[in-house]
Amino acid sequence: VNGMEIYSMKIDSKITSRFAHNVITSRAVNRGNVSKEVFFDVELPKTAFITNFSMTIDGVTYPGTIKEKETAKKQYEKAVSRGQTAGLVKVSGRKTEKFTVSVNIKAASKVTFELTYEELLKRQFGKYEMFIKVKPKQLVKDFEIEVNIFEPQGITELEAEGTFITNELQNTIKKTFSGKKGHISFKPTLDQQRTCANCSQSVLDGDFTVRYDVKRTTPDNLQIVNGYFVHFFAPTNLPKLSKNIIFVLDTSGSMYGREMEQTKEALLKILDDIKGDDFFNFVLFDSEISTWKEKLIKATPENLDEARKFVQHISAQGMTNLHGGLMRGIDILNAAHEENLVPRRSASIIIMLTDGQPNVGVSNTQEIEKAVKKAIDGRYTLYNLGFGSGVDYGFLERMALENKGLARRIYPDSDAALQLQGFYDEVSNPMLIDVELNYPENEISDLTTNSFKHFYDGSEIVVAGRFVDSNQNHLSVDVRGEGANDALSYTTQQDAEQTAQAFQEQQYIFGEYIERLWAYLTIEQLLEKRLTATGEEKENLTAQALALSLMYKFVTPLTSMVVTKPEENENEEGIADKPTEVLNMYLKNLFCKPGTCVVYAKLLLIVKLISIKPSFITKSYGQTSPLYHTYASQPTWHTSVDGDPHFIISVPQKKDAICFNINENPGMILNLINDPVTGITVNGELIGDKRANSDAKIQNSYFGKIGIANKQLDVKLTVTPETITIQNGDEKTVFTWLDSVTLQQAGLTLIINRKKNLVLSMGSGASFVVVLHQVWKKHPLHQDFLGLYTLKSDKLSEQTHGLLGQFFRPIDFTILEIHPGSDPKKPDATMIVKNNELTVTRGWQKDYRRDPKGVDIPCWFVHDNGAGLIDGVHTDYIVSSLF
């Protein structure tokens, strides 16, 4: 495109014993006569870990190096300050992350990009699935996907399909499998890639999915290679266990409309699938708790009909007593077991669905986690489904993991009912409970999880470990579990020689694949345990996961890959991080405190200026505020920070605005503005309340210190709620907020308006106002804090960056598919901005510069800490010091 031609793209996948090693190689040439920027972007599964990346330009290779995240961040901070995008990896869809890197290529030069990632394929519904995102964005002369599978147990079925495959392209998928080997290739010609006969657009845009399964003559398979083992357990032809299932459903007001209709649609389909010997019940929670029946009910045809009528009449209103709903569900299961209402050999499951956060009854999430864990006491499995972006996903995930289940996001799209039903299908056929795979303790070290509450039909249990003696070549395993009719108990054995016989076709095997499989699984489980751990235990888990990530060169949430580019590139370094699920802060409750009343919905509405939390506003006006009449009346960008990290970005050409929220811990310092040309930086340090507020889901944070520096003038201004310190070279002058001061010196004017605000004007033309917010000194919770307003920023350079600074340059967006959101007054929509597709919510924010009561500014709210809107991720803007 535009002189850059991608002439080759190859996706090479080698799968050995479910462990996939994927290499994507893309080659491009600059056909133009001037330097051009070429982009390499690929989407990879969220479950995968990047292990390597390199680019080769005219024979010189620039590798990526994997480092501890903190080390990489420090190395990269300079690049962020130059105004370049920090994150190379972003969440891009339900199942994918996008890796993007760009580089300038001279005329007639060539570049080769190579990205490697690995993952353990999980078995669901009786098949292993690997999907490859295909989106070259142009016709590629040499395009190929090649998949080689090697399974020692033998392959029984193999299929490949693409969402973009037309009838004509169907024949280009070549598929063969025999014995232990499978092979798939997809190599469309240029003409086959075209959307029509003479079109230059590519039809290749979508998912290419490979599914297969292996032969199972025994319930399990053990493999031993070079001091490591892997144990796959997936028995077949077992009788199904009956299940006792409680659906705990959020019916609060925010579920009103499409979310509730989709939930009911899914429940009606689930009721069609419930087996006759299952037991079930519904618990509904809003402000109150209600149940369909007092006890668990057997799934007779008559009871199922009655349940369908009940589901059809569920409605949404009130607030969110999540704790009460879960505890009622657990009580019903407890009673059923105590009274022997349900078979002794049966699987008990709780599925909880919510779209928000607890705000009635017990609303402290830590207390809820403790109470639920104590009440379940390891007897039942809890699955938490978070509907939409208003949930505290971290809380749902921790609570599910502590109770042997998992959390899953349900995306608020047209297929939400199918997503709910699909999740139920995964857990609807338990075959065994209390499965344990026991290995000789004195022979094995570093064992992955080996006890499992449930084994579901069509899935697979995987355990891996390391031998104490790396030369050991024999292993004996005791397998235990409870089935529908009787206990399962047997011993399985394997030696390295048997494995070696199964692995004679060595060309299919990459590296130390069992060792890497063990490392992948261990890191994944350590990171999971880390979510629920605290204190020293969390530190130990972090240290172990970090050490393994570095040793095996995996990009995990604890490591980053620094990509170095040729010197002539403006952004010489890029950083690749593993995105993680982040906490959403859109609380559903309304609460008032002395001097303030704050409404939380999907965004924060600030009602009273004197006691708000730190908030960032970017707004453009044609006229200046009368308060600061000394400044020119040219249209200028105005930015402000005044409360709990909150932003509004004006988009004048749309006559609209975008807003987003940032949540970080006290003590963190955020880079707000950084201009490498004028040497101006503005950073803010967060403080918290005097003590943690047990009623609040998210602790308040404010700006307690603001640092404004001008390197050219050698000036640093430090502002706290107590003092204003100006340092000019070695000279330091300290004022308090009780002073009224006008200070003028070369290139700088400082005006302090006693107990109100200060105005700082710099030689470059940048002007800032810092506002003092004082609260009642004896307030039990809050303390004084600061707000920052930028009056003039038009003299700052094009390279200005930072959480606020990046928006001094105009930004454009498109809004599509406006539809009802969780709050009837605040519709949701799809926003296209910076080539990202985001779900946003319509709301408003207060601007206090013109009116002490505040003016409502309508805006589109971007969730998840501005993900997809800000360059990189919000943690890229954390800096180590105020200057």
N, C-alpha and C positions, 0 to 999 in steps of 0.2 A: 504494500500500500504506500502511495506517495514515494515511489522510488525504492522502497524496501521490499524485497521479495523473499518470502520464506519458501525455499525450494525443497526442503526436506523436513519431515516430522515423523519420528518413529517412537512408538510406545512399545517397549519390550518388557514383558512380564514373565517372571519365572516363579512358579508356585511349587514348593516342595513341602509335603505334609502340612497343608493348610497355610504355610507361611509364605507370603507374597513379597517378592523383591521386584520393584518396578523402576525402570529407567526411561525417562522421557528425554529424547534428544531432538533439538530443533536447530536447523541451519538456515541462516539468512545471508543475503548479499545486498549491498547498497548499489543499485543500478543507476543512481543519480550522479550528478557531478559536484555535489556539495555534501558535507557531513549530514547525516540523518540520525534521528533517535529511533532505535528499534526496541520493541517491547516483547518480553517473553512472559506470558501469563498462562498458568495452568491451574485447574481446580483439582484438588485431591481430597480423598475422604478424610473426615474429621478424626476417624479412628487410626489414621496412619501417622507415622513419625517420619519426617524428612531426615535422611541420613547423609546426603551429600549434594552439593551444587557446585558447578564450575562454569565459567564461560571462557571460550578460547577465541581471541581476536588476532587475526593474521599470525597464527602460530604461537601466540603467547597466551598461556592459561592463567586465569585469575580464579583461584579456588575460594570456596566458602569455608570458614573455620568455625567450629562449634565450641562455644565458651559458656561459662556460668553466666546467667542472665545479667547479674549486676555488673560483671566485668565488661560484658558486651555493651551494656547501656552507657557506661561511662565513656567507653571508646567511641560511642556513637553520638553522644550529646552535642558535639561540635557540628556534626552533619545536620542535626535537627535545627540548631540555631542558624544554619545557613538557609533555612527555609525549605528544606527538602523533606519529602514524605519519609517518616521514620519506619513504618511497618511494611514489610514486604509480604506478610501473610495476614489475610483478613478473612473473617467468617463471611462466606458468600452465599450460603444456602442452607437448607435443612441438614444436609449430609456432607456439605463440602466446605473447604477453605480454599481461598485463592492465593497462589504464590505469584507475585509480580516483580519483575526487575527490568529496568531499562538501561540502555547504554548508547552513547553516541558512536556511530561508525563512520569512518571516513569514506569518501567516494571510492567505489570499486572494492571496498574491503568486505571480508566475510567474518561472520561470527557463528560460533557453535555454543548453544546452551545445553547443559546436561543436568537434570534433576533426578535424584534417586530417593525413593521413599519405600518404607516397609510396613506391613501390617499382618496381623494374624486374622485370617478369615473365620468368621463365626458362622455356625450352622443354625439355620432357622427354617422351620417348615420342611425339614429333611434335605436341605441343600446348602452348600457353601456358595456365597455370592461375592463377586468382586465387580465393582463398577468403575468405569473409566469415563471421565468427562471429556467429551470431544468437542472442541470449538476453535478450529484454527483461524477463523475470521477471514480467510482468503483461500483461494484455490492453491493447493500445494502439489507441485509436480510429483514428488515422491512421498506419499503418505502411507503409513503402514502401522497396523496394530498386530503384534504377534504375542500369543500367550502359550507358554509351554507349562504343562502340569505334570508333576511326578508324584504319585501316591503309592507307597509300598503296599497298601491294602488292595490296590486295583481300583479302577474307575468304572462305575456302573452306568452313569449317565452324564452327558455334557451338552450344554446348550449355550448359544450366544445370541443376543438380540440387541438392537439399537432403537432408541425412540425415533431416530431420524431415518431409519432404514425404509427405503421405498421398495416396490416390487423389483425394480431394475437392480437395486443395490443388494437385494437378498442373496443373489447368486455369487456376490463377491466375498461373502463370509464362507471361508473354507474351514471345515471342522472334521477332525478325525480323533478317535480314541480307541485304544486297544491295550488290554492288560493294565499296566501301571502308568502308561503314558497317554496324555491328551495334548492336542495341538489345535490352536485356532489362529487363523490369519485373516485380516481384513485389509485389502490393498486396492482401493478404488482408483481408477484412472482419472485424469483431469476432467474428461468429459462426464464421467459418472458423478463427479463431485458437484457439477453445475446444477443450479436450481431450475434452469431451463436450457434449451439447446445453445443459445448464444450468450447466456448470462455469465457475468463474472462473479456472481455471488455463490458461496458454498452451501450445499445442502447439509454439510456435516456440522450439526449443532444439537447436542443432546447427550444422553447417557448410552454408553455401550456396556452391556452387562453380561458377565459370564457366570453361569451356575453349573455346579456339578455335585455329585455325591460319590462315596466310595463303597466298596464291597464290605459287608459286615458278616463274616462267618462266626465271629465271637463277639461278646458284648463290648470288648475293648481292644485297644492296640497299644503296645508299649514299644518305644524305640530308644535305643541307647547309642550315642555317638560321642566319642572323645571326652568321656567324663561327665556328660550331661544326659538327661533322659526327658522324654515327653510321653505322657500317658493320655490317650484319647478314650473317653468312656461314653458310649452311646448305644445302650442295649435296645434291641428291637423286639417286636411281638410280645411286649408285656401287656397284661390287662390294665385298663385305665383305672386310676384311682377316682373315687367320687371326690367332689370338692365342695367346700363350704365357703361361699363368697359373699362378702359384704360390700356393697357399693356405697361409699360415703361421698355425697354430692353437695357442692356449693350451690345454693339457690339464692344467694344474695342479689341485691339489685343490679350489680354490675354484670350479672349473667343474663340480664334481660335481653330479649331480641334474638339475633342469629345464634349466639353461643348456646343459649338454652334450647333452641329448636334443633340444632345439630346434636347436642347431647342426647336429647330425647330420641332423635332418629337413630343414633348409634345404640342406645339402650334397647330399643324395640328389636333391632336386628340381633343384639346379643341374647335377648330373651328367646329368640328362635333357635339359638345354638345351645342353650343350657340343656344338659342331659337330665333324664328322668330321675337318676339317683343322686343328683346334686341338691344341695340346700342353699338358699340365698335369702337376702333381705336388702332393703334400701334404707339408708339414713340420710336425711336432708338437713343441711345446716344453713341458716341465715342468722337473724338475731336470735332466733329460737332453734331448738332441735326437735325434729319430728321423725317418725319412722313409719314405714308401711305396715309392718307387723311388730308385735312385741318380741317375737322370737324368730329364730331361723325357720324357714318354711321349705318343705320338700317341693321339688320342681315337678309337681303333677300337672297335667294339661289344664285342670281347673284353676290351680294356683297361678300358672303362667298367664292365663287369660285375664285373671284379676290384676296381676302385676302390670300387664299391658295398659289396662284402663287407668291404673294408678300413675304410670309414667306419663300418659297423655295429658294428665291434669296437673302435672308439676308446673309451678310458676315461680318467678324470681322476684324477690323483694327483700328489703332490710339490709342488715350488715353481715359480718362474717365471723361467726363463732366456730372457727375451725377446730379448736381444742375440744369443744363440747361434742362436735360431730364425730371426731375420731374416737373419743373415749366411749361414747355410746356404742359405736360399732364394735369396739374391743369387748365391752361388757356383754353384748349379745353373743359374741363368739365364746367368751368364757362360760356363760350360762349354758350354751348348747353342749359344750364338752363336759361340764360338771354334771349336767342332768342326763348325759348319755343320749342326747337327741340325735347325735350324728355318729356315723361309724368311727370306731377307734382308728382304723386305717383310712384316713382321709386327709386331704390337703386343705388347710384353712388359709384363705387369702383375703386381704383388704385392698380394695382399689379406691383411692381417694382422688377426686377431681376438684380443683379450685382454679379460679382466675385471678385471685387477689391475695391479700394478706390479712391475717387475723386482726380484728379490731374490736371484738366484744368478748366478754368472759376473760379467760387467760389469753393475753395477746403478746406476751413476751415469748419470742420464738425459742429461746434457750430453755425456758421452763416447759414449753410444750414438748420439745424434744425429749427432755428428761422424763416427763410424765408418761409419754407414749412408750418410750423404751422400757420403763419399769412395768407398765401395764401389759405390754405384749410379752415381755420376758422370754424372748426367743422362740415362742410357740407358733407364731403366725408370720406370714410374709406380708410386708406393706409395700404397695406400689403407689407412687405419687405422680399424678398427671397434672402438669402446669399448663393451663389454657391461656395463651397469649403472653404479652410482655409485662403484665401487671403483677406477676408473681415474684416472690423472693425465691428464685430457683435454687440458690445455695442452701437455703433452709429445707426445701422439699427434698433435695438430693441427700443432704446429711441424714435427715430423719428416715428416709427409705433405706439407705445403706446401713444404718444402725439396726435396722429390723429386717435384714437379709433380703431386701428388695432392691428396686432401682427407681429413679425418677425419669420421666420422659416429658419433653416439651410437646404440646399440641399446638400447632400453628393455626392462627385464626383465619384460615382460608376456606375456599368453597369445599375442600375435601376433608374438613375437620372431622366429620362423622366417620369417614373411612379410616382416618388416623386412629380414632378411639377404638373402632371395631378391630382394626389391625392389631392394636396392642392387646386387646382381650384375646384374640386368636392365639397370640404367642404363649399365653399362660393358661389357656382353657383346657389343656390336656395333660395334667400332672400324671406321671407314671410311677415315680418313687418319691418318698420323703426321707429326710435325714440320711442323705448319702455321705458316706465317709470312705476315703481311699487312704489306707494306712500303709506307710512305708517304714522300713527299719530305721529307727531314729539314729542309731550309731553309724549308719552307712550314708545318710543323706544330709546335706546342709542346704540352706537357702531354698526351701521348698515353697512353691506358690500355694495359694489357698487350696485346701484338700478336703473341706467339709462343706456340704451344700444342702440347704433346706429342702429344695425341690429339684427334681429332674423332669423336664417337660418333653413330651413327644416331639421328635423332629429337631431337638437341640443337641448339644454335645457338651460334656464337661471336659475341660483340659487342665491337666496339672503338669508342671515341669519342675525339675530340680537339678541339683549339682551333687555329684558323688564326693564324699570326703576324700576318698582315694581315686584320683582321676584315671587310674588304670583299671578300676573295677569294671567288669563287663557283664555282670549278672544282677538281676533285680527280681525280687518277689514282692507282690503287693496283695494286701488283704482288702477286699471290697465289701462294704456293708451298706444295706439300705432297706427301707420298709416298702413293700409292694402292696397291691390291692388285696391279695389273698394271704401272702406270707412274707417272711423276711428273705431278702436277697443276701446271700453270703457265699463268697468263693475266693480262691487265691489264684492270681495270674502271675506268670513268670516269663522272663525274656532274657536273652543274652545278646551281647554285641555281635556275635557271629551271625545269629539269625537276622539281625538288622542289616548287617553288611551284605548278606545274600540278597536281601530285598532291594539293596541299593547298588546293584552292579552297574547300572547305567549312569556312571558318574558325571557325564557331561550335563546332566539335568540339574545337578546339585550346585548351589552357589554357596561358597564360603562355609563357615561354621553355622549352618542354618539352625540346628537345634539349640546351640548356645545362644544365638541371637533371638530365637523364639522365647527361650527362658528369660532372657534379659527384657524383652518387650513386655511379656506377661508380668514379670516382677515389677517393672517400673509402673505399668498400668495399675496394678493392685496397690503399690505403695502410695501412689498419688491419690487413689480412692480412699485408703485408710487415713491419709493426711487430712482429708476434708473434715473428718469427725474428731481428729485428735487435737490435743491442746498441749501447751507447755513443752516440757522436755521430750515427751513422746513425739510431738509434732516435729521438733527440731531433729530428732534421730531419723524419723521417716524421711524428712526432707534431705538430710545429709546422704542417706542410702540411695534415694532416687536420683539425686544429683550426681553422685559418684558413678552410678551405672550409666546415666545419660551421657556423661562425658566419656566414660570408658568405651561405650559402644557407639558413640557419635550419633545420638538421637536428639532431634530438636523436640524437647518436651516443654511443659510450662516452666521448667526450672533452668532451661538452657536457651541460648540464642545462637543463630548462625550469622556471623558478620561476613558480608560479601564485599570484597574490595574491588574497585573498578579502576580502569586506566586514569592517569592523573588529569587528562584533559576534560574529564567529566566533572560537572559542577558538584554533583553528589557522589563523592568518591567512595562512600561506604553506604551499604544498605544493611538492614538488620532483619532477620527472619525469626519471628517468635511463634510459639504454639498458642493460638488464641484459646482462652478459657471461657466458660460460662461466667458472666458477671452478674452481680446482684442488681436487680431492678428496684428502683426507689419510688415506685408510683403507688403510694399507699392509698387505701380506700377510705380512711377514716377522717373524721372531722374532730379537731380538738382545740380548745381555747386555753390560753394561759394568761396570767396577769399582763396586761399591756399589749397582748397580741392575740390574734385569732388566725390560725393558718388552716386552709382547707387543702387536703391532699386528695387528688384524684389521679389521673394519669400524668398530671404535671402539677407543679406547685403554684398556687395563686397566693400572692403576698398581699395582705390586707392593710398592714400598718407598718410604716417605714421604720419606726423607732426600734423595733425589736425583731427584725427579720434575720434570717440566716444568710452566709456569703452568696451574692447573686451577680452574674455577669451579663451585661446587656450591651449589644452592639446595635446602634440605631443611627439612621441618617436623617438629618434635617436640612431644609433649605434655609432656615433662619436660625440665628443663634438664640440661646436661652437668654431672657432678660437679666437673669442673675449674673451672667458674665458678659455684659454689653461691650466690653473692651475688645472683643475678638471680631474678626472680619465676618461678614454675613455670607461668605461663600459656602456652598454645600460641602460639609465635611463629615467624615465618619466619626461617630461618637461611640465609645465603648465604656462599659462600666462593670465593676465587680462589687456586689453589695449584698452579701449574705452567704447562702449555702451553695457552693459552686454551681451557678445557673447562668445560662447565656441566651441572649436574643441576637440574631443576626438579621439586619435589615437587607432586603433585596429590592431596591427601589424600582428596578425595571418591572418587577412583578407587583409592585405596591403591596408587598407581603413580607413576612418574616419567618425565620426558622429559629426554634429554640431547643435547647438541650440542657441536660443536667450532668454535673460531675459529682461523684461522692468519693471522698478520700478521708483518711484518718488524720487526726490531729498530729502535728509535727511534720507533716509532709509539706514540701515547698513546691509550688507549681510555677512553671514559667508561663507568664501571661503575654509578654511582648519581648521580642528580641530582634533588634535590627543591627546586623553586622556592619552595615555601611556607616550609619550615624553613631554607632556605638552605644545606643540606648537600649537598656534592658529593664523590664519590670517583672519582679517575682513576688509571690505572696505566700506567707507561711500560715498554715491552718492551726487554729486552736479549737478545743472542744468546750463543752459545758464544764462547770465546776465539778460535777460528778455525773456518772452515767444516769440517764433518765430511764428508769425501769419501765415506764409506760410507752416509750417510743420504740418503734421497730428499727429506726435508723437514728444513730446519735447525731446531734447537731454538730456542725463544724462551721467556723467563721474564719475570716482573715484577722489574725491578731498582730500581724507584722507585714508591712509592705516595704520592699526595697526598690528604689528607682536609681539607676546608675547611668552616667553619661561618660564613657571612656574618653571621648575627645576633650571634654572639659575637666576630666579627672575629678568628677563630683559623684558622691554617693549620698542619697537621702534615705534614712531609715525611719519609718513611722510606726509607732505603736500607740495603743489607746492612752498611754501615759506621756510619752515624749516624742519630739521630732529632733532627729540628729542629722546635721549636715556636715559631711566630711569633704573638704576641698584639699586634695593632696594630703599633707600631714596635719592640716588644721582641722580641729573638730569643734563644732558649736552645738550645744544642746539647748532646746527650748521645751517648755511644757505647753499643754493645751490651755493653760490659764493666761498665756502671753498673747498680745496682739502685736504682730510683727510685719514690717515690710522690709525685705532684704533684697538689695540689687547689687549684682556684681557682673563681671564680664560674661555676657551670654546667658545670664540666668536671673530670674526674678522669683522670689518666694514670698507669698503673702499668707500669714496665719490669721484666720478669723477666730478669735477666742472661743473655745469650747464648741466650735461648729465644724470648720473645715480648713484646709490649706489649698492654695493654688500654686502650682509650680510650672513656670514657663521656661523652656530651654532655648538655646540659641538656634537649634535646628528648626524651631517652629512647633515642636511638640508641646502640648500643654495638658497637664493632669490636675485633677482635683481629688484630694483624699478627704472623705467625710468621716467624722467621728460619730459613732453610735454609742451612747451611754445608757446603761440600764440601771435600775434601782440597785444601789450598792448591796442591800441585804437580800437581793433575789437569791433564792436557794439554788437556782440552776444556772442562769445565764450570766455572762460577763461581757464587758465592753468589747466592741470590735470595730472594724474599719470597712469603708467602702471606697472603691476607686472609680473615677470617671475620666475618660479621655476626651478632652474638648477638641483638640486638633491633632490629627495624625497624618494629614495629607503631605507633610514634609518628610515623613519616614519613607525609607526606600522600598522598592519592589520586593526586596528579599526579606522584609519583615515577617517574622513567624511567631510562634507561641500560641497558646490556647485562644487568645484574643487576636493577636497580631496577624495570624493567617487570614483573618476575615476582613482586613483592611482593603484587600483587593476584592473586586466584585465577584459574586458567585451566582450561578444560575441553577434552577431546578425545574422539574416537571412533576405535576401531580396527576395521578391516574386512579381510577377505580375507587372513588369515594364511597364508603359503605358504613353502615351503623357500627359504632364501637361498643365497648363495654359500658360506657356512660352515654345515655341517649342524647345528651347535649353536646357530646364531643365525638364526632365521627372519626373513623380511621380511614387511611388512604395509603396508596403505594406512591412513594416519592422516588424519582430518578435523579440522583445528584452524584457528581463525580464518578459517573459510570457505575454507581451502586444502586441496587434496588432495595429500598428500606420501607418498613411498615411504620407510618407516622400517625399521630393523633392530633386533631384540631383542638387548640386551647387558647390561652391568653397569658400574658405576663404584665406586671405593673412597671411603668416607667415613672420615676418620681422627680425628674429634672424640671418639669414644667409646672407640676401641681403637687403640693405636699400630700394630697390624698392619693396621688398616683393616677396614671392614665392607662387604661387597658390597651395593650398592644396584641392584636390577634396574631397567632403564629402556629406553625406546624411543629409539633413536638417530636424530636428524634429520640428514641429510647436507647438504653444500654450505653450510657456515658458517651453519647454522640457517635457511636460506632458507625462507620461508613460515611460520616459527614466530616469529622475532623481528620486531618492527616494522621495516619498511624493509629495508635490506640492511646487512651488518655494517660496511661502510665508512662508513655514516652516523654511526657512533659514534666515528670517529677525530676527536680534537680537537687543537687546535694547541698547547696548553700544559697543564701539570699543574694549573694553577689558572685 
